[in-house]
Amino acid sequence: MSKVSVRYMIDDVPTAMHFYTTFLEFTLERDASPAFAAVVRDGVRLLLSGDGSSGKRPLPDGRHQVPGGWNRVHLEVTDLAAEVERLRAAGVPFRTEDIVTGPGGAQIILDDPSGNPVELFQARR
């Protein structure tokens, strides 16, 4: 396998494609909107599954797959403070208000347009 794929349940695929390609430096790999799109960045393939896609079909027990939760894509950045400033200026909503620092580095969590979390991380130098 040459890529890791992560599937996110998406409310609006065109809006999600715009978000990931405009703000988080992903490249569009496949556009089958409004049901599905795939975007890539540094070997990670993010599958954006909207209504009508096979990945977002109801489960056999009738439950619907929805966006959200706390599992997340983890993107490394070189200047976390600058990224936060840039994204806040663009109106991107953050799930956590402040940058949190730990033994390995610093992080903050933002939400994509459907409410899926994305972690921005800067390693300790």
N, CA, C and O atoms as a GROMACS GRO file, in nm:
protein
  500
    1MET      N    1   0.084  -0.118   0.000
    1MET     CA    2   0.000   0.000   0.000
    1MET      C    3   0.089   0.124   0.000
    1MET      O    4   0.184   0.135   0.077
    2SER      N    5   0.056   0.215  -0.086
    2SER     CA    6   0.134   0.338  -0.094
    2SER      C    7   0.068   0.455  -0.023
    2SER      O    8   0.132   0.558  -0.002
    3LYS      N    9  -0.058   0.440   0.014
    3LYS     CA   10  -0.130   0.549   0.078
    3LYS      C   11  -0.209   0.500   0.197
    3LYS      O   12  -0.250   0.384   0.203
    4VAL      N   13  -0.229   0.588   0.291
    4VAL     CA   14  -0.322   0.564   0.401
    4VAL      C   15  -0.447   0.642   0.366
    4VAL      O   16  -0.440   0.758   0.328
    5SER      N   17  -0.562   0.578   0.380
    5SER     CA   18  -0.688   0.648   0.355
    5SER      C   19  -0.767   0.660   0.484
    5SER      O   20  -0.770   0.567   0.565
    6VAL      N   21  -0.829   0.774   0.502
    6VAL     CA   22  -0.916   0.801   0.615
    6VAL      C   23  -1.048   0.845   0.556
    6VAL      O   24  -1.051   0.929   0.466
    7ARG      N   25  -1.161   0.790   0.606
    7ARG     CA   26  -1.292   0.829   0.554
    7ARG      C   27  -1.361   0.919   0.656
    7ARG      O   28  -1.370   0.887   0.774
    8TYR      N   29  -1.410   1.033   0.607
    8TYR     CA   30  -1.490   1.124   0.688
    8TYR      C   31  -1.631   1.130   0.629
    8TYR      O   32  -1.649   1.139   0.508
    9MET      N   33  -1.730   1.124   0.717
    9MET     CA   34  -1.868   1.145   0.676
    9MET      C   35  -1.887   1.296   0.660
    9MET      O   36  -1.851   1.374   0.748
   10ILE      N   37  -1.944   1.336   0.547
   10ILE     CA   38  -1.951   1.478   0.509
   10ILE      C   39  -2.096   1.517   0.481
   10ILE      O   40  -2.171   1.442   0.419
   11ASP      N   41  -2.135   1.635   0.528
   11ASP     CA   42  -2.270   1.687   0.500
   11ASP      C   43  -2.280   1.748   0.361
   11ASP      O   44  -2.384   1.735   0.296
   12ASP      N   45  -2.173   1.815   0.315
   12ASP     CA   46  -2.173   1.886   0.188
   12ASP      C   47  -2.036   1.866   0.123
   12ASP      O   48  -1.940   1.933   0.160
   13VAL      N   49  -2.028   1.776   0.028
   13VAL     CA   50  -1.900   1.739  -0.033
   13VAL      C   51  -1.831   1.856  -0.102
   13VAL      O   52  -1.712   1.876  -0.079
   14PRO      N   53  -1.899   1.936  -0.186
   14PRO     CA   54  -1.829   2.050  -0.248
   14PRO      C   55  -1.771   2.148  -0.146
   14PRO      O   56  -1.661   2.200  -0.165
   15THR      N   57  -1.843   2.173  -0.037
   15THR     CA   58  -1.792   2.262   0.067
   15THR      C   59  -1.669   2.200   0.133
   15THR      O   60  -1.572   2.271   0.160
   16ALA      N   61  -1.673   2.070   0.160
   16ALA     CA   62  -1.559   2.001   0.220
   16ALA      C   63  -1.438   2.002   0.127
   16ALA      O   64  -1.326   2.025   0.172
   17MET      N   65  -1.459   1.977  -0.003
   17MET     CA   66  -1.348   1.982  -0.100
   17MET      C   67  -1.282   2.120  -0.096
   17MET      O   68  -1.159   2.130  -0.093
   18HIS      N   69  -1.363   2.224  -0.096
   18HIS     CA   70  -1.310   2.361  -0.092
   18HIS      C   71  -1.229   2.383   0.036
   18HIS      O   72  -1.119   2.439   0.031
   19PHE      N   73  -1.282   2.340   0.148
   19PHE     CA   74  -1.216   2.358   0.277
   19PHE      C   75  -1.078   2.292   0.278
   19PHE      O   76  -0.978   2.356   0.309
   20TYR      N   77  -1.073   2.164   0.244
   20TYR     CA   78  -0.946   2.091   0.251
   20TYR      C   79  -0.844   2.139   0.148
   20TYR      O   80  -0.725   2.145   0.179
   21THR      N   81  -0.888   2.173   0.028
   21THR     CA   82  -0.792   2.218  -0.073
   21THR      C   83  -0.751   2.364  -0.054
   21THR      O   84  -0.639   2.400  -0.089
   22THR      N   85  -0.839   2.446   0.000
   22THR     CA   86  -0.807   2.588   0.019
   22THR      C   87  -0.730   2.614   0.147
   22THR      O   88  -0.632   2.689   0.146
   23PHE      N   89  -0.773   2.555   0.257
   23PHE     CA   90  -0.715   2.590   0.386
   23PHE      C   91  -0.609   2.492   0.437
   23PHE      O   92  -0.520   2.533   0.513
   24LEU      N   93  -0.615   2.366   0.398
   24LEU     CA   94  -0.525   2.267   0.456
   24LEU      C   95  -0.430   2.202   0.356
   24LEU      O   96  -0.371   2.098   0.387
   25GLU      N   97  -0.415   2.260   0.238
   25GLU     CA   98  -0.316   2.221   0.138
   25GLU      C   99  -0.332   2.079   0.084
   25GLU      O  100  -0.234   2.017   0.044
   26PHE      N  101  -0.454   2.028   0.082
   26PHE     CA  102  -0.480   1.901   0.015
   26PHE      C  103  -0.497   1.929  -0.134
   26PHE      O  104  -0.528   2.042  -0.174
   27THR      N  105  -0.477   1.826  -0.215
   27THR     CA  106  -0.497   1.833  -0.359
   27THR      C  107  -0.613   1.742  -0.395
   27THR      O  108  -0.625   1.632  -0.342
   28LEU      N  109  -0.700   1.788  -0.484
   28LEU     CA  110  -0.814   1.708  -0.526
   28LEU      C  111  -0.766   1.590  -0.610
   28LEU      O  112  -0.698   1.610  -0.711
   29GLU      N  113  -0.800   1.470  -0.568
   29GLU     CA  114  -0.765   1.350  -0.643
   29GLU      C  115  -0.883   1.300  -0.727
   29GLU      O  116  -0.866   1.259  -0.841
   30ARG      N  117  -1.003   1.304  -0.668
   30ARG     CA  118  -1.122   1.256  -0.739
   30ARG      C  119  -1.243   1.336  -0.694
   30ARG      O  120  -1.264   1.359  -0.575
   31ASP      N  121  -1.322   1.380  -0.792
   31ASP     CA  122  -1.443   1.456  -0.764
   31ASP      C  123  -1.562   1.382  -0.822
   31ASP      O  124  -1.581   1.378  -0.944
   32ALA      N  125  -1.642   1.324  -0.735
   32ALA     CA  126  -1.767   1.259  -0.774
   32ALA      C  127  -1.880   1.324  -0.695
   32ALA      O  128  -1.975   1.259  -0.653
   33SER      N  129  -1.866   1.457  -0.676
   33SER     CA  130  -1.965   1.530  -0.598
   33SER      C  131  -2.099   1.534  -0.671
   33SER      O  132  -2.103   1.531  -0.794
   34PRO      N  133  -2.206   1.540  -0.598
   34PRO     CA  134  -2.212   1.576  -0.457
   34PRO      C  135  -2.199   1.459  -0.360
   34PRO      O  136  -2.210   1.480  -0.239
   35ALA      N  137  -2.177   1.337  -0.408
   35ALA     CA  138  -2.174   1.220  -0.318
   35ALA      C  139  -2.037   1.192  -0.258
   35ALA      O  140  -2.029   1.147  -0.144
   36PHE      N  141  -1.929   1.219  -0.332
   36PHE     CA  142  -1.798   1.172  -0.287
   36PHE      C  143  -1.687   1.255  -0.350
   36PHE      O  144  -1.700   1.307  -0.460
   37ALA      N  145  -1.576   1.266  -0.275
   37ALA     CA  146  -1.452   1.322  -0.329
   37ALA      C  147  -1.336   1.261  -0.252
   37ALA      O  148  -1.353   1.215  -0.139
   38ALA      N  149  -1.219   1.262  -0.312
   38ALA     CA  150  -1.097   1.219  -0.245
   38ALA      C  151  -0.995   1.330  -0.261
   38ALA      O  152  -0.975   1.383  -0.370
   39VAL      N  153  -0.931   1.366  -0.150
   39VAL     CA  154  -0.826   1.467  -0.151
   39VAL      C  155  -0.701   1.404  -0.089
   39VAL      O  156  -0.712   1.313  -0.006
   40VAL      N  157  -0.583   1.451  -0.129
   40VAL     CA  158  -0.458   1.393  -0.081
   40VAL      C  159  -0.362   1.501  -0.033
   40VAL      O  160  -0.362   1.614  -0.080
   41ARG      N  161  -0.279   1.459   0.064
   41ARG     CA  162  -0.172   1.545   0.115
   41ARG      C  163  -0.066   1.456   0.177
   41ARG      O  164  -0.095   1.378   0.268
   42ASP      N  165   0.056   1.467   0.129
   42ASP     CA  166   0.170   1.396   0.188
   42ASP      C  167   0.143   1.247   0.209
   42ASP      O  168   0.175   1.194   0.315
   43GLY      N  169   0.084   1.180   0.111
   43GLY     CA  170   0.061   1.037   0.120
   43GLY      C  171  -0.065   0.997   0.194
   43GLY      O  172  -0.096   0.878   0.201
   44VAL      N  173  -0.138   1.093   0.248
   44VAL     CA  174  -0.264   1.063   0.315
   44VAL      C  175  -0.378   1.093   0.218
   44VAL      O  176  -0.384   1.201   0.160
   45ARG      N  177  -0.465   0.998   0.203
   45ARG     CA  178  -0.582   1.013   0.116
   45ARG      C  179  -0.704   1.026   0.206
   45ARG      O  180  -0.735   0.934   0.282
   46LEU      N  181  -0.774   1.138   0.196
   46LEU     CA  182  -0.892   1.164   0.277
   46LEU      C  183  -1.014   1.145   0.188
   46LEU      O  184  -1.031   1.214   0.087
   47LEU      N  185  -1.099   1.051   0.227
   47LEU     CA  186  -1.221   1.019   0.151
   47LEU      C  187  -1.337   1.098   0.212
   47LEU      O  188  -1.370   1.081   0.329
   48LEU      N  189  -1.397   1.182   0.133
   48LEU     CA  190  -1.506   1.268   0.177
   48LEU      C  191  -1.637   1.206   0.130
   48LEU      O  192  -1.674   1.220   0.013
   49SER      N  193  -1.706   1.138   0.220
   49SER     CA  194  -1.825   1.061   0.184
   49SER      C  195  -1.952   1.135   0.224
   49SER      O  196  -1.981   1.152   0.342
   50GLY      N  197  -2.027   1.177   0.123
   50GLY     CA  198  -2.154   1.245   0.146
   50GLY      C  199  -2.272   1.154   0.121
   50GLY      O  200  -2.255   1.036   0.091
   51ASP      N  201  -2.391   1.210   0.133
   51ASP     CA  202  -2.512   1.133   0.106
   51ASP      C  203  -2.506   1.078  -0.036
   51ASP      O  204  -2.467   1.149  -0.129
   52GLY      N  205  -2.543   0.954  -0.052
   52GLY     CA  206  -2.539   0.890  -0.182
   52GLY      C  207  -2.412   0.811  -0.207
   52GLY      O  208  -2.405   0.736  -0.304
   53SER      N  209  -2.312   0.825  -0.121
   53SER     CA  210  -2.190   0.747  -0.138
   53SER      C  211  -2.205   0.612  -0.069
   53SER      O  212  -2.284   0.597   0.024
   54SER      N  213  -2.129   0.515  -0.116
   54SER     CA  214  -2.136   0.383  -0.053
   54SER      C  215  -2.084   0.387   0.089
   54SER      O  216  -2.129   0.310   0.174
   55GLY      N  217  -1.989   0.475   0.118
   55GLY     CA  218  -1.930   0.483   0.250
   55GLY      C  219  -2.019   0.542   0.357
   55GLY      O  220  -1.989   0.530   0.476
   56LYS      N  221  -2.127   0.607   0.317
   56LYS     CA  222  -2.216   0.672   0.414
   56LYS      C  223  -2.353   0.605   0.419
   56LYS      O  224  -2.447   0.661   0.476
   57ARG      N  225  -2.366   0.488   0.361
   57ARG     CA  226  -2.495   0.418   0.366
   57ARG      C  227  -2.531   0.385   0.510
   57ARG      O  228  -2.443   0.368   0.594
   58PRO      N  229  -2.661   0.376   0.540
   58PRO     CA  230  -2.701   0.334   0.675
   58PRO      C  231  -2.647   0.193   0.705
   58PRO      O  232  -2.633   0.111   0.615
   59LEU      N  233  -2.618   0.169   0.830
   59LEU     CA  234  -2.568   0.039   0.874
   59LEU      C  235  -2.683  -0.062   0.875
   59LEU      O  236  -2.799  -0.022   0.875
   60PRO      N  237  -2.653  -0.192   0.877
   60PRO     CA  238  -2.758  -0.293   0.874
   60PRO      C  239  -2.861  -0.278   0.987
   60PRO      O  240  -2.977  -0.317   0.970
   61ASP      N  241  -2.819  -0.223   1.101
   61ASP     CA  242  -2.913  -0.208   1.212
   61ASP      C  243  -2.994  -0.078   1.203
   61ASP      O  244  -3.071  -0.046   1.294
   62GLY      N  245  -2.976  -0.002   1.093
   62GLY     CA  246  -3.054   0.119   1.071
   62GLY      C  247  -2.986   0.247   1.114
   62GLY      O  248  -3.034   0.356   1.081
   63ARG      N  249  -2.875   0.238   1.189
   63ARG     CA  250  -2.806   0.361   1.231
   63ARG      C  251  -2.747   0.432   1.110
   63ARG      O  252  -2.704   0.369   1.013
   64HIS      N  253  -2.746   0.565   1.117
   64HIS     CA  254  -2.687   0.647   1.011
   64HIS      C  255  -2.548   0.690   1.052
   64HIS      O  256  -2.524   0.724   1.168
   65GLN      N  257  -2.456   0.688   0.957
   65GLN     CA  258  -2.320   0.733   0.983
   65GLN      C  259  -2.317   0.886   0.971
   65GLN      O  260  -2.360   0.942   0.870
   66VAL      N  261  -2.267   0.952   1.074
   66VAL     CA  262  -2.269   1.098   1.079
   66VAL      C  263  -2.130   1.153   1.108
   66VAL      O  264  -2.045   1.081   1.161
   67PRO      N  265  -2.105   1.280   1.073
   67PRO     CA  266  -1.977   1.343   1.102
   67PRO      C  267  -1.957   1.362   1.252
   67PRO      O  268  -2.051   1.351   1.331
   68GLY      N  269  -1.834   1.390   1.288
   68GLY     CA  270  -1.805   1.427   1.427
   68GLY      C  271  -1.716   1.327   1.496
   68GLY      O  272  -1.638   1.256   1.433
   69GLY      N  273  -1.729   1.320   1.626
   69GLY     CA  274  -1.646   1.231   1.706
   69GLY      C  275  -1.513   1.298   1.739
   69GLY      O  276  -1.495   1.418   1.718
   70TRP      N  277  -1.421   1.218   1.792
   70TRP     CA  278  -1.291   1.273   1.830
   70TRP      C  279  -1.174   1.210   1.757
   70TRP      O  280  -1.063   1.262   1.764
   71ASN      N  281  -1.195   1.099   1.686
   71ASN     CA  282  -1.088   1.049   1.599
   71ASN      C  283  -1.064   1.154   1.493
   71ASN      O  284  -1.158   1.218   1.447
   72ARG      N  285  -0.938   1.174   1.454
   72ARG     CA  286  -0.911   1.288   1.366
   72ARG      C  287  -0.789   1.268   1.280
   72ARG      O  288  -0.702   1.186   1.310
   73VAL      N  289  -0.784   1.345   1.173
   73VAL     CA  290  -0.666   1.356   1.090
   73VAL      C  291  -0.567   1.444   1.166
   73VAL      O  292  -0.606   1.546   1.223
   74HIS      N  293  -0.442   1.406   1.167
   74HIS     CA  294  -0.336   1.475   1.240
   74HIS      C  295  -0.238   1.529   1.135
   74HIS      O  296  -0.168   1.452   1.069
   75LEU      N  297  -0.234   1.662   1.120
   75LEU     CA  298  -0.149   1.725   1.019
   75LEU      C  299  -0.035   1.800   1.087
   75LEU      O  300  -0.058   1.886   1.172
   76GLU      N  301   0.089   1.767   1.049
   76GLU     CA  302   0.203   1.838   1.105
   76GLU      C  303   0.226   1.968   1.028
   76GLU      O  304   0.217   1.973   0.906
   77VAL      N  305   0.256   2.072   1.104
   77VAL     CA  306   0.286   2.204   1.047
   77VAL      C  307   0.417   2.253   1.107
   77VAL      O  308   0.460   2.205   1.211
   78THR      N  309   0.481   2.349   1.040
   78THR     CA  310   0.609   2.400   1.090
   78THR      C  311   0.592   2.520   1.182
   78THR      O  312   0.678   2.543   1.267
   79ASP      N  313   0.484   2.596   1.167
   79ASP     CA  314   0.460   2.714   1.252
   79ASP      C  315   0.314   2.715   1.292
   79ASP      O  316   0.229   2.773   1.224
   80LEU      N  317   0.284   2.649   1.403
   80LEU     CA  318   0.146   2.632   1.447
   80LEU      C  319   0.078   2.765   1.475
   80LEU      O  320  -0.037   2.785   1.435
   81ALA      N  321   0.145   2.856   1.542
   81ALA     CA  322   0.084   2.986   1.574
   81ALA      C  323   0.044   3.061   1.447
   81ALA      O  324  -0.064   3.120   1.442
   82ALA      N  325   0.128   3.059   1.346
   82ALA     CA  326   0.096   3.127   1.220
   82ALA      C  327  -0.021   3.060   1.149
   82ALA      O  328  -0.107   3.129   1.094
   83GLU      N  329  -0.026   2.926   1.152
   83GLU     CA  330  -0.138   2.854   1.090
   83GLU      C  331  -0.270   2.888   1.161
   83GLU      O  332  -0.372   2.911   1.095
   84VAL      N  333  -0.268   2.891   1.293
   84VAL     CA  334  -0.388   2.924   1.369
   84VAL      C  335  -0.434   3.064   1.335
   84VAL      O  336  -0.553   3.087   1.312
   85GLU      N  337  -0.344   3.158   1.330
   85GLU     CA  338  -0.378   3.296   1.296
   85GLU      C  339  -0.439   3.304   1.156
   85GLU      O  340  -0.540   3.372   1.136
   86ARG      N  341  -0.377   3.236   1.059
   86ARG     CA  342  -0.426   3.238   0.921
   86ARG      C  343  -0.566   3.178   0.912
   86ARG      O  344  -0.654   3.235   0.846
   87LEU      N  345  -0.588   3.066   0.977
   87LEU     CA  346  -0.718   2.998   0.969
   87LEU      C  347  -0.826   3.074   1.046
   87LEU      O  348  -0.940   3.080   1.000
   88ARG      N  349  -0.792   3.130   1.160
   88ARG     CA  350  -0.891   3.212   1.234
   88ARG      C  351  -0.932   3.334   1.152
   88ARG      O  352  -1.049   3.371   1.149
   89ALA      N  353  -0.836   3.396   1.084
   89ALA     CA  354  -0.866   3.512   1.000
   89ALA      C  355  -0.959   3.474   0.886
   89ALA      O  356  -1.037   3.557   0.838
   90ALA      N  357  -0.952   3.348   0.841
   90ALA     CA  358  -1.039   3.300   0.734
   90ALA      C  359  -1.174   3.251   0.787
   90ALA      O  360  -1.260   3.211   0.709
   91GLY      N  361  -1.194   3.256   0.919
   91GLY     CA  362  -1.322   3.217   0.978
   91GLY      C  363  -1.338   3.068   1.005
   91GLY      O  364  -1.450   3.022   1.028
   92VAL      N  365  -1.228   2.993   1.003
   92VAL     CA  366  -1.236   2.849   1.032
   92VAL      C  367  -1.266   2.830   1.180
   92VAL      O  368  -1.199   2.890   1.265
   93PRO      N  369  -1.366   2.747   1.214
   93PRO     CA  370  -1.400   2.726   1.356
   93PRO      C  371  -1.303   2.628   1.424
   93PRO      O  372  -1.266   2.526   1.366
   94PHE      N  373  -1.265   2.660   1.546
   94PHE     CA  374  -1.177   2.575   1.624
   94PHE      C  375  -1.256   2.505   1.733
   94PHE      O  376  -1.342   2.566   1.798
   95ARG      N  377  -1.227   2.378   1.753
   95ARG     CA  378  -1.292   2.298   1.856
   95ARG      C  379  -1.229   2.329   1.992
   95ARG      O  380  -1.297   2.329   2.095
   96THR      N  381  -1.098   2.355   1.991
   96THR     CA  382  -1.028   2.395   2.112
   96THR      C  383  -0.982   2.538   2.091
   96THR      O  384  -0.935   2.574   1.983
   97GLU      N  385  -0.994   2.620   2.194
   97GLU     CA  386  -0.962   2.763   2.184
   97GLU      C  387  -0.812   2.790   2.176
   97GLU      O  388  -0.767   2.870   2.095
   98ASP      N  389  -0.737   2.723   2.262
   98ASP     CA  390  -0.596   2.755   2.277
   98ASP      C  391  -0.508   2.641   2.227
   98ASP      O  392  -0.549   2.525   2.223
   99ILE      N  393  -0.387   2.677   2.190
   99ILE     CA  394  -0.286   2.578   2.157
   99ILE      C  395  -0.246   2.508   2.287
   99ILE      O  396  -0.220   2.573   2.388
  100VAL      N  397  -0.240   2.375   2.284
  100VAL     CA  398  -0.203   2.294   2.400
  100VAL      C  399  -0.063   2.240   2.376
  100VAL      O  400  -0.034   2.186   2.270
  101THR      N  401   0.024   2.255   2.476
  101THR     CA  402   0.161   2.207   2.465
  101THR      C  403   0.180   2.086   2.554
  101THR      O  404   0.137   2.084   2.669
  102GLY      N  405   0.247   1.985   2.499
  102GLY     CA  406   0.277   1.864   2.575
  102GLY      C  407   0.421   1.823   2.552
  102GLY      O  408   0.499   1.899   2.495
  103PRO      N  409   0.456   1.703   2.596
  103PRO     CA  410   0.597   1.661   2.587
  103PRO      C  411   0.647   1.644   2.444
  103PRO      O  412   0.767   1.657   2.419
  104GLY      N  413   0.558   1.616   2.349
  104GLY     CA  414   0.602   1.596   2.211
  104GLY      C  415   0.588   1.717   2.122
  104GLY      O  416   0.645   1.720   2.013
  105GLY      N  417   0.514   1.818   2.168
  105GLY     CA  418   0.493   1.935   2.084
  105GLY      C  419   0.367   2.008   2.123
  105GLY      O  420   0.322   2.002   2.237
  106ALA      N  421   0.310   2.079   2.026
  106ALA     CA  422   0.191   2.161   2.051
  106ALA      C  423   0.084   2.126   1.949
  106ALA      O  424   0.114   2.086   1.837
  107GLN      N  425  -0.043   2.141   1.989
  107GLN     CA  426  -0.154   2.106   1.901
  107GLN      C  427  -0.274   2.195   1.926
  107GLN      O  428  -0.288   2.260   2.030
  108ILE      N  429  -0.361   2.196   1.826
  108ILE     CA  430  -0.492   2.259   1.836
  108ILE      C  431  -0.586   2.181   1.743
  108ILE      O  432  -0.541   2.123   1.644
  109ILE      N  433  -0.714   2.181   1.775
  109ILE     CA  434  -0.810   2.106   1.695
  109ILE      C  435  -0.912   2.203   1.636
  109ILE      O  436  -0.969   2.287   1.705
  110LEU      N  437  -0.932   2.189   1.504
  110LEU     CA  438  -1.033   2.268   1.435
  110LEU      C  439  -1.137   2.174   1.377
  110LEU      O  440  -1.117   2.053   1.374
  111ASP      N  441  -1.249   2.230   1.332
  111ASP     CA  442  -1.355   2.151   1.270
  111ASP      C  443  -1.363   2.180   1.122
  111ASP      O  444  -1.350   2.295   1.080
  112ASP      N  445  -1.384   2.074   1.042
  112ASP     CA  446  -1.414   2.096   0.900
  112ASP      C  447  -1.560   2.141   0.889
  112ASP      O  448  -1.629   2.145   0.991
  113PRO      N  449  -1.608   2.176   0.771
  113PRO     CA  450  -1.744   2.228   0.759
  113PRO      C  451  -1.854   2.133   0.806
  113PRO      O  452  -1.965   2.178   0.834
  114SER      N  453  -1.827   2.002   0.815
  114SER     CA  454  -1.928   1.907   0.862
  114SER      C  455  -1.914   1.875   1.010
  114SER      O  456  -1.994   1.800   1.065
  115GLY      N  457  -1.813   1.931   1.076
  115GLY     CA  458  -1.792   1.907   1.218
  115GLY      C  459  -1.693   1.796   1.249
  115GLY      O  460  -1.685   1.751   1.363
  116ASN      N  461  -1.617   1.750   1.149
  116ASN     CA  462  -1.513   1.651   1.173
  116ASN      C  463  -1.388   1.721   1.224
  116ASN      O  464  -1.349   1.825   1.170
  117PRO      N  465  -1.324   1.666   1.328
  117PRO     CA  466  -1.206   1.732   1.382
  117PRO      C  467  -1.081   1.709   1.298
  117PRO      O  468  -1.063   1.603   1.237
  118VAL      N  469  -0.995   1.811   1.295
  118VAL     CA  470  -0.864   1.805   1.230
  118VAL      C  471  -0.765   1.863   1.330
  118VAL      O  472  -0.783   1.974   1.380
  119GLU      N  473  -0.661   1.787   1.360
  119GLU     CA  474  -0.559   1.835   1.453
  119GLU      C  475  -0.441   1.891   1.376
  119GLU      O  476  -0.388   1.826   1.286
  120LEU      N  477  -0.398   2.011   1.412
  120LEU     CA  478  -0.275   2.070   1.362
  120LEU      C  479  -0.171   2.052   1.472
  120LEU      O  480  -0.198   2.083   1.588
  121PHE      N  481  -0.053   2.003   1.437
  121PHE     CA  482   0.048   1.967   1.536
  121PHE      C  483   0.184   2.020   1.493
  121PHE      O  484   0.222   2.009   1.376
  122GLN      N  485   0.256   2.078   1.588
  122GLN     CA  486   0.393   2.120   1.564
  122GLN      C  487   0.482   2.045   1.664
  122GLN      O  488   0.466   2.060   1.785
  123ALA      N  489   0.575   1.965   1.613
  123ALA     CA  490   0.664   1.887   1.699
  123ALA      C  491   0.757   1.977   1.776
  123ALA      O  492   0.796   2.085   1.730
  124ARG      N  493   0.791   1.931   1.897
  124ARG     CA  494   0.889   2.002   1.979
  124ARG      C  495   1.023   1.994   1.909
  124ARG      O  496   1.060   1.890   1.855
  125ARG      N  497   1.095   2.104   1.910
  125ARG     CA  498   1.226   2.108   1.843
  125ARG      C  499   1.338   2.082   1.939
  125ARG      O  500   1.454   2.082   1.900
   0.00000   0.00000   0.00000
